[in-house]
Amino acid sequence: MIVGCQLDVQDAEENNEGGLRWSDRGFMAFGHSPTSWKALWEEVFGKGNVVIESSVAEWKSRVARERTPTHKRYEHTWRVMRV
């Protein structure tokens, strides 16, 4: 099992394959969506050989508000289990 969290993007039609997000330093960086995250791990281990749980919620920390006050930022929490 692998677990983690990182700043990524919400699942939406326009970013099911991942997309750009604001980084901690105020520039754009690539971020996964739950759909692209699942596809990545299914490519690594093969479909049916891995269970992926993930969710994205708005990150409302003080750091997020100070560094990129005009942009919403999203935290992606995930768990990958090889079966």
VENVENBEL-V702973 format. One record per residue. RES is the residue in one letter. OMEGA is omega in degrees with one decimal (none if undefined). D_LAST is the distance of its C-alpha to the last C-alpha in Angstrom with 2 decimals. Layout:
res=RES omega=OMEGA d_last=D_LAST
res=RES omega=OMEGA d_last=D_LAST
This chain:
res=M omega=175.9 d_last=9.32
res=I omega=178.5 d_last=12.20
res=V omega=177.0 d_last=14.89
res=G omega=172.8 d_last=18.25
res=C omega=-179.1 d_last=21.08
res=Q omega=176.0 d_last=23.60
res=L omega=-178.6 d_last=26.38
res=D omega=-178.1 d_last=25.40
res=V omega=177.8 d_last=26.65
res=Q omega=172.1 d_last=26.35
res=D omega=176.3 d_last=24.83
res=A omega=-177.0 d_last=27.90
res=E omega=-176.6 d_last=28.93
res=E omega=180.0 d_last=30.51
res=N omega=175.6 d_last=27.58
res=N omega=177.3 d_last=24.39
res=E omega=-175.4 d_last=24.05
res=G omega=-178.9 d_last=24.87
res=G omega=-179.2 d_last=28.43
res=L omega=176.7 d_last=31.03
res=R omega=176.7 d_last=31.42
res=W omega=179.9 d_last=33.96
res=S omega=176.2 d_last=33.12
res=D omega=-176.0 d_last=34.26
res=R omega=173.8 d_last=37.35
res=G omega=174.9 d_last=38.36
res=F omega=-178.0 d_last=37.38
res=M omega=177.7 d_last=34.94
res=A omega=178.7 d_last=31.49
res=F omega=174.7 d_last=28.43
res=G omega=175.7 d_last=25.80
res=H omega=166.7 d_last=22.55
res=S omega=176.3 d_last=22.29
res=P omega=179.9 d_last=19.17
res=T omega=-179.8 d_last=19.21
res=S omega=177.5 d_last=19.65
res=W omega=178.4 d_last=17.06
res=K omega=-179.9 d_last=14.36
res=A omega=178.5 d_last=15.88
res=L omega=-176.9 d_last=15.88
res=W omega=175.9 d_last=12.18
res=E omega=175.5 d_last=11.54
res=E omega=-179.5 d_last=14.27
res=V omega=-173.8 d_last=12.89
res=F omega=-176.6 d_last=9.41
res=G omega=-179.3 d_last=10.46
res=K omega=-178.2 d_last=10.54
res=G omega=-179.5 d_last=8.00
res=N omega=-176.6 d_last=5.19
res=V omega=174.8 d_last=5.39
res=V omega=-178.2 d_last=7.10
res=I omega=172.7 d_last=10.50
res=E omega=179.0 d_last=13.28
res=S omega=176.7 d_last=16.64
res=S omega=179.8 d_last=20.31
res=V omega=177.3 d_last=23.61
res=A omega=178.7 d_last=26.86
res=E omega=179.8 d_last=30.26
res=W omega=-173.2 d_last=30.77
res=K omega=-178.5 d_last=34.11
res=S omega=176.2 d_last=34.68
res=R omega=179.8 d_last=38.13
res=V omega=-179.8 d_last=36.96
res=A omega=-179.2 d_last=35.80
res=R omega=-178.2 d_last=39.17
res=E omega=-173.2 d_last=41.20
res=R omega=179.6 d_last=39.64
res=T omega=-172.9 d_last=39.17
res=P omega=-177.4 d_last=41.24
res=T omega=-176.9 d_last=41.64
res=H omega=173.3 d_last=37.99
res=K omega=178.1 d_last=35.13
res=R omega=-173.0 d_last=32.06
res=Y omega=178.3 d_last=28.51
res=E omega=-179.4 d_last=25.80
res=H omega=177.4 d_last=22.17
res=T omega=-173.0 d_last=19.85
res=W omega=174.5 d_last=16.11
res=R omega=-179.5 d_last=12.73
res=V omega=-179.8 d_last=9.70
res=M omega=175.7 d_last=6.28
res=R omega=-179.3 d_last=3.81
res=V omega=none d_last=0.00
